[in-house]
Amino acid sequence: MNRNPLETGIFAALAALCLALAAGCDRAPDDRRDARDRCLRRAQAARAAEDVDGAIRWCEKALRRRPDSALAHRELGLMYDHYRQEYVPALYHYGRYLELRPAADDRAEVEQMIQHARLSFAAQIESAPEELKRALQLRDERIRALESELLALRAAGGAPLAAAPAVAAAPATAAAPAASAATRVHVVQPGETLGTISLRYYGTPAKWKTIYEANRARVPDPNNVGVGVRLDVP
């Protein structure tokens, strides 16, 4: 079967990750440590069982224990990109992977996936309501500002590398709209996912599961929310 270059890059990245975790990576001490990481092994097993939520939780646990785990960042980038269509966290984790592994063998493939995620994110914004477009624009500007501040602190020797994950989390607090005590109703529009709806109401895509849990009867598959479905947003 013929695959286009993007599909080839995706499969190559996934295959490289599986080999790294299963075989042990003879290239660098950090790669070997990632290959032995219990959380990353469990993340790999969860993804193989199509338990994306579980795989994401295990990767995030691995990063809490060791924020410079390049393979954890790459795995999260792949899952947010290809399973959740949540491109902001995907771009962040892809970028951290390349920052931690500037000479990675799969650098070209990851750069190609970054480009694809940017284009997909742009298309997602284009189909979003104006209010959401503005919220995303403000979030993006805040991320860029924080990244610039982080680079300046690193240049001055005042910011440890392990502090980097705060860049992705901080904009959510700054841009989060005030939540109403009452449950809101949202009608799903074309191109929307639970992640983008979560971003609109909470300022972060990470609370998609809160919306899903409140609407299980209407949303059998969290990866496929029907256009026109009325969702309760707690």
C-alpha positions in Angstrom: 0.0 0.0 0.0 1.4 3.4 -1.0 1.5 6.0 1.8 2.0 9.7 1.5 5.0 11.4 3.1 3.1 12.5 6.2 1.8 9.0 6.9 5.3 7.6 6.4 6.6 10.0 8.9 3.9 9.2 11.5 4.5 5.4 11.1 8.3 5.9 11.3 8.0 8.0 14.5 5.7 5.5 16.1 7.9 2.6 15.1 11.0 4.3 16.4 9.3 5.0 19.8 8.2 1.3 20.1 11.8 0.1 19.3 13.2 2.6 21.8 11.0 1.5 24.6 11.1 -2.2 23.8 14.8 -2.7 22.9 16.6 -0.4 25.2 18.4 2.1 22.9 22.1 1.7 22.7 22.7 5.3 21.7 22.6 7.5 24.8 22.2 7.1 28.6 19.0 9.1 28.6 17.5 7.0 25.8 18.3 3.8 27.8 16.8 5.3 30.9 13.6 6.1 28.9 13.5 2.6 27.6 13.6 1.2 31.2 11.0 3.7 32.5 8.1 1.8 34.0 5.6 4.6 33.3 6.6 4.8 29.6 6.3 1.0 29.2 2.8 1.2 30.7 2.0 4.1 28.4 3.1 2.1 25.4 1.0 -0.9 26.6 -2.1 1.4 27.1 -1.8 2.9 23.7 -1.4 -0.6 22.1 -4.7 -1.5 23.8 -6.3 1.7 22.4 -6.5 3.2 25.9 -5.4 6.7 24.9 -6.5 8.3 28.2 -4.4 5.8 30.1 -1.4 6.3 27.8 -1.6 10.0 28.3 -1.8 9.7 32.1 1.2 7.4 32.2 3.3 9.7 30.0 2.4 12.7 32.2 3.3 10.7 35.3 6.7 9.9 33.6 7.2 13.7 33.0 6.3 14.5 36.6 9.1 12.2 37.7 11.6 13.3 35.0 10.6 16.4 33.1 13.5 15.9 30.6 12.2 12.6 29.3 12.3 13.1 25.5 10.4 10.0 24.7 7.5 10.9 27.0 7.3 14.3 25.2 7.3 12.6 21.8 4.7 10.1 22.8 2.4 12.8 24.2 2.8 14.9 21.0 1.8 11.9 18.8 -1.3 11.1 21.0 -2.5 14.7 21.3 -2.0 15.2 17.5 -3.3 12.0 16.0 -5.8 10.7 18.6 -7.1 13.9 20.3 -6.6 16.5 17.5 -5.5 18.9 20.3 -2.8 20.7 18.4 -1.5 23.2 21.0 -0.3 20.6 23.5 0.9 18.4 20.5 3.1 21.3 19.2 4.5 22.0 22.7 5.5 18.3 23.2 7.0 18.0 19.7 9.0 21.1 20.3 10.3 19.9 23.7 11.3 16.6 22.1 13.4 18.4 19.5 14.8 20.7 22.1 15.9 17.7 24.3 17.1 15.7 21.2 18.4 18.2 18.7 20.3 15.5 16.8 17.5 12.9 16.9 17.4 10.4 14.0 13.7 11.1 13.4 14.1 14.9 13.5 12.9 15.4 9.9 9.8 13.3 10.6 8.9 15.2 13.8 9.4 18.5 12.0 7.0 17.3 9.3 4.4 16.4 12.0 4.9 19.8 13.5 4.1 21.4 10.2 1.0 19.2 9.8 -0.2 20.0 13.3 0.2 23.8 12.6 -1.8 23.5 9.4 -4.5 21.4 11.2 -4.7 23.9 14.1 -5.1 26.8 11.6 -7.9 24.9 9.9 -9.5 24.2 13.2 -9.4 27.9 14.2 -10.8 28.9 10.8 -13.9 26.8 11.4 -14.3 28.0 15.0 -16.6 30.8 16.2 -15.1 34.3 16.4 -15.1 34.2 20.2 -13.0 31.0 20.2 -10.7 32.4 17.5 -9.9 35.4 19.7 -9.4 33.2 22.8 -7.0 31.0 20.9 -5.1 34.0 19.5 -4.7 35.5 23.0 -3.5 32.1 24.2 -1.0 31.8 21.4 0.3 35.3 22.1 0.7 34.4 25.8 2.6 31.2 25.0 5.0 33.1 22.7 5.6 35.7 25.4 6.3 33.1 28.1 8.6 31.2 25.8 10.5 34.5 25.2 10.7 35.1 28.9 11.9 31.5 29.5 14.7 31.9 26.9 15.8 35.1 28.5 15.9 33.5 31.9 17.9 30.5 30.6 20.3 32.8 28.9 20.8 34.5 32.3 21.3 31.2 34.0 18.2 31.6 36.1 15.7 29.0 34.8 16.3 25.2 35.1 15.3 23.1 32.2 12.8 21.2 34.3 10.6 24.3 34.6 9.7 24.2 30.9 6.3 22.4 31.2 4.9 25.5 33.0 4.9 27.2 29.6 2.0 25.2 28.4 0.0 25.4 31.6 0.4 29.1 32.4 -1.7 30.4 29.5 -4.7 28.4 30.6 -4.9 30.3 33.8 -4.4 33.6 32.2 -6.9 33.1 29.4 -9.5 31.1 31.2 -13.0 32.7 31.0 -14.9 33.0 34.2 -17.0 29.8 34.8 -20.7 30.1 35.6 -22.0 28.1 38.6 -24.8 26.8 36.3 -24.4 24.2 33.6 -24.1 25.8 30.2 -25.4 24.3 26.9 -23.1 24.2 23.9 -24.2 23.1 20.4 -21.4 21.3 18.6 -20.2 23.1 15.4 -18.3 21.7 12.4 -14.6 21.0 13.2 -15.1 21.1 17.0 -13.8 18.5 19.3 -14.2 18.0 23.1 -10.7 19.5 23.4 -11.6 22.8 21.5 -14.9 23.0 23.5 -13.0 22.6 26.7 -10.6 25.3 25.6 -13.4 27.7 24.8 -15.1 27.4 28.3 -12.2 26.5 30.6 -9.2 28.0 28.7 -7.5 24.6 28.4 -8.2 21.5 26.3 -7.3 19.3 29.3 -10.8 19.4 30.8 -12.4 17.7 27.8 -13.1 14.7 30.0 -15.2 16.8 32.4 -17.5 17.6 29.4 -17.4 14.0 28.2 -18.4 12.6 31.7 -21.4 15.0 31.8 -22.6 13.9 28.3 -21.9 10.2 28.1 -25.4 9.4 26.9 -25.1 11.8 24.0 -21.4 11.2 23.2 -20.7 7.4 22.9 -17.3 8.1 21.3 -15.3 11.1 22.8 -13.2 11.2 19.6 -16.3 11.7 17.3 -18.7 14.3 18.6 -21.6 14.8 16.2 -22.3 18.3 14.7 -25.5 19.7 16.3 -25.3 17.7 19.5 -26.3 19.8 22.6 -23.7 19.4 25.3 -24.0 20.3 29.0 -20.8 22.1 30.0 -20.5 22.0 33.8 
